[in-house]
Amino acid sequence: MLYNLKMQNITISRATIDDAEGIQILTAISSKGMYELCGWSEKEIQNHFSPEIIKSGTNKLKENIAIFSDSDILFVAKDNNKIVGYCYAEKQKDINRIEAVFILPEFQGIGLAKKLYNEAYKYLNQFNKTFLEVFSSNSKAIGFYEKMGFVDTGKKVYDKRFVNSKGEILPATEMMLASKE
Ligand SMILES: CC(C)(COP(=O)(O)OP(=O)(O)OC[C@H]1O[C@@H](n2cnc3c(N)ncnc32)[C@H](O)[C@@H]1OP(=O)(O)O)[C@@H](O)C(=O)NCCC(=O)NCCS
């Protein structure tokens, strides 16, 4: 019932440059829980998503969307024109990559991430493997990706962009989805 009510107004479409700001705002809101799971303080999270950072992120994303090729797959979910979720994936030469799946907290748990992911996956090369990196502490997302068929490859990734106030880099776990036969 809740599923139907929340889903009934939602439309899914390819993102345009007009969606860039909504995507950045959504990322800031729905990252909060993700960074909390990773042990970041409220202040660290706020600093990571200051209005200046959201603005520069929006401009950068607009530039990127403007030069997107068929290999860049960015789908947004809108509820009455408000962006409530997105999935960004990339088709590379030999592999696919899932870069991000973000859902607004109040729209989580109704199957929206799955719907967006499945839509994006249709445009990937299904005869190649699909990889992603997810913060190792983000058990919620890991559970979701496992449900989508991904498995932990055992590789850890350390990206200096994701460092807390103690200077610790957040470890990420690489996950992989097998290619279709
Ligand atoms: C992770 C996230 C994308 C999941 O979104 P969601 O909309 O709640 O997921 P869905 O409702 O589409 O779930 C789809 C399926 O996965 C399952 N699932 C979702 N989260 C799960 C979890 N933590 N453990 C096990 N299964 C899970 C659901 O039960 C559902 O199963 P079903 O198809 O059998 O009904 C969402 O919590 C989110 O946006 N988190 C913050 C941002 C983030 O961490 N993104 C990932 C890093 S890029």
The ligand as an ORCA input file, in Angstrom:
! r2SCAN-3c Opt
* xyz 0 1
  C      21.372      2.014     -0.313
  C      20.130      2.674     -0.889
  C      20.460      3.214     -2.277
  C      19.005      1.612     -0.978
  O      17.866      2.253     -1.520
  P      16.373      1.755     -1.296
  O      15.514      2.568     -2.196
  O      16.040      1.761      0.141
  O      16.422      0.241     -1.779
  P      15.166     -0.533     -2.409
  O      13.951     -0.222     -1.619
  O      15.102     -0.274     -3.879
  O      15.572     -2.058     -2.178
  C      15.616     -3.002     -3.249
  C      15.812     -4.376     -2.687
  O      17.028     -4.423     -1.931
  C      16.759     -4.840     -0.597
  N      17.624     -4.070      0.306
  C      17.736     -2.735      0.392
  N      18.624     -2.429      1.352
  C      19.052     -3.613      1.873
  C      19.941     -3.967      2.911
  N      20.595     -3.054      3.600
  N      20.156     -5.266      3.178
  C      19.516     -6.238      2.475
  N      18.633     -5.957      1.474
  C      18.424     -4.659      1.198
  C      15.302     -4.521     -0.355
  O      14.761     -5.334      0.662
  C      14.690     -4.804     -1.705
  O      14.527     -6.200     -1.841
  P      13.330     -6.837     -2.734
  O      13.660     -6.486     -4.162
  O      13.405     -8.294     -2.458
  O      12.067     -6.201     -2.260
  C      19.598      3.806      0.026
  O      19.557      3.340      1.359
  C      20.435      5.089      0.007
  O      20.188      5.974     -0.812
  N      21.396      5.207      0.939
  C      22.187      6.437      1.073
  C      23.138      6.644     -0.093
  C      24.090      5.492     -0.254
  O      24.662      4.987      0.702
  N      24.279      5.100     -1.534
  C      25.176      4.018     -1.888
  C      26.550      4.497     -2.059
  S      26.836      5.181     -3.629
*
